[in-house]
Amino acid sequence: MPPPVKPTGDRAPVVIVDDVHVEYKVFATGKRPSAADRKSLKLRGRGKQMRTVHALKGVSFTAKQNDSIGIIGTNGSGKSTLMRAIAGLTPTSSGAIYSQSRPSLLGVGAALLKDLSGERNVILGGLAMGFTMEEIEERYDEVVSFAGIEKFIDLPMRAYSSGMTARLKFAIASMATHEILIVDEALAVGDRKFRQRSEARIRDIRDNAGTVFLVSHSMQSIKDTCSRVIWLDQGTLIMDGDPDEVIREYHKAQDK
Ligand SMILES: Nc1ncnc2c1ncn2[C@@H]1O[C@H](COP(=O)(O)OP(=O)(O)OP(=O)(O)O)[C@@H](O)[C@H]1O
């Protein structure tokens, strides 16, 4: 009989991104294309041109248990596209993404119902995440005080500032325990105190064997929460490693 396989002590892979490409096909209208553009673009329909934006070009990496991975890169480098692909919201054009459980994407754009009060949104968000009314009641006060919006909780969310909305969204999402949590710039709109609280929450998730992806333009938030950083540029993975090292190289490239 073969000896039992010994655990290697390595952390388990949670998300595998294997040579992922994402292409968006968009119809561009309006501006008349230049002669050079006309040569390189396929013209379809009446004056409409179909353009392909190659947002991710063969990205590969493996995220493990307890990783908290910061994703950095200039505007349009493919960060949100990569997160949406991992969350299963944007299809890949080629390559594959395997994940151990369903990742939750927490982004500034995630849906809350603007015409309903904060209170209703907490309840709806809780139900959507599979909590019973009783479980939501138990957590309700903590969610509202974490978001720090006690005075506004009975007002429609239309009346909230973008920072207040982001705080409530983060508080609702963090009611649940996430094995894989993706936070896309949600922290950027909160104030300093809230940012510290939510960063602590991210560290908690990571310490409880979860895996966190954090997209941010704030290198401080990344340094404070991430154990690893991936730098994307024009859809290509440039560097993947220690936060200080990757951020140093990223800044060097920016200064050129
Ligand atoms: N729905 C879409 N349709 C067409 N093109 C898109 C779409 N979403 C993103 N793109 C394009 O894909 C590329 C990558 O965009 P993405 O939003 O992933 O970048 P990002 O790194 O998150 O940028 P930012 O820092 O500005 O948020 C850009 O060129 C963008 O114009």
The ligand as a MOL file (V3000), in Angstrom:
LIG
                    3D

  0  0  0     0  0            999 V3000
M  V30 BEGIN CTAB
M  V30 COUNTS 31 33 0 0 0
M  V30 BEGIN ATOM
M  V30 1 N -17.2490 47.6050 -20.3760 0
M  V30 2 C -16.2000 47.9730 -21.1150 0
M  V30 3 N -16.3150 48.0790 -22.4510 0
M  V30 4 C -15.2460 48.4270 -23.2090 0
M  V30 5 N -14.0190 48.6930 -22.7360 0
M  V30 6 C -13.8540 48.6090 -21.4080 0
M  V30 7 C -14.9220 48.2510 -20.5200 0
M  V30 8 N -14.4500 48.2410 -19.2500 0
M  V30 9 C -13.1360 48.5770 -19.3380 0
M  V30 10 N -12.7810 48.8050 -20.6260 0
M  V30 11 C -11.4240 49.1440 -21.1130 0
M  V30 12 O -10.5370 48.1330 -20.6430 0
M  V30 13 C -9.3140 48.7090 -20.2280 0
M  V30 14 C -9.0610 48.3370 -18.7570 0
M  V30 15 O -10.0480 48.9730 -17.9490 0
M  V30 16 P -10.1750 48.7170 -16.3800 0
M  V30 17 O -11.4120 49.4020 -15.9020 0
M  V30 18 O -10.0460 47.2750 -16.1040 0
M  V30 19 O -8.8720 49.4840 -15.8310 0
M  V30 20 P -8.4810 49.8910 -14.3430 0
M  V30 21 O -7.0390 49.5270 -14.1920 0
M  V30 22 O -9.4270 49.3120 -13.3540 0
M  V30 23 O -8.6200 51.4830 -14.4060 0
M  V30 24 P -8.9060 52.5770 -13.2480 0
M  V30 25 O -7.6710 52.6880 -12.3970 0
M  V30 26 O -9.1140 53.8230 -14.0650 0
M  V30 27 O -10.1320 52.1630 -12.5040 0
M  V30 28 C -9.4230 50.2070 -20.4840 0
M  V30 29 O -8.8110 50.4680 -21.7170 0
M  V30 30 C -10.9130 50.4610 -20.5640 0
M  V30 31 O -11.1730 51.5170 -21.4420 0
M  V30 END ATOM
M  V30 BEGIN BOND
M  V30 1 1 1 2
M  V30 2 1 2 3
M  V30 3 2 2 7
M  V30 4 2 3 4
M  V30 5 1 4 5
M  V30 6 2 5 6
M  V30 7 1 6 7
M  V30 8 1 6 10
M  V30 9 1 7 8
M  V30 10 2 8 9
M  V30 11 1 9 10
M  V30 12 1 10 11
M  V30 13 1 11 12
M  V30 14 1 11 30
M  V30 15 1 12 13
M  V30 16 1 13 14
M  V30 17 1 13 28
M  V30 18 1 14 15
M  V30 19 1 15 16
M  V30 20 2 16 17
M  V30 21 1 16 18
M  V30 22 1 16 19
M  V30 23 1 19 20
M  V30 24 2 20 21
M  V30 25 1 20 22
M  V30 26 1 20 23
M  V30 27 1 23 24
M  V30 28 2 24 25
M  V30 29 1 24 26
M  V30 30 1 24 27
M  V30 31 1 28 29
M  V30 32 1 28 30
M  V30 33 1 30 31
M  V30 END BOND
M  V30 END CTAB
M  END
